[in-house]
Amino acid sequence: MYMVYWTELANEIQKPAQALFPADDLRAALQFMEELRQRQRSGEPVSFVVLSSENPDSVGQAGAADPAPNYNWMKRRRQ
């Protein structure tokens, strides 16, 4: 799925906002972002327009973890 995040200035207060789009509709998310950026270019108080995605079919936890105890890392390049 896709999330679009942005900030709008209302009454001198920055207000965060977001919109959710399904995983099979990247086009709609990008079009929505372009609408926000057009508003920004026309002088409206819109900022920090970003897109974030998450794969709902991911097989593991997101982020970094400690390696398994039997992991044997070695540098493959000669110095």
Secondary structure, 3 states (H helix, E strand, C coil): CEEEEEEEEECCEEEEEEEEECCCCHHHHHHHHHHHHHHHHCCCCEEEEEEEECCCCCCCCCCCCCCCCCCCCCCCCCC
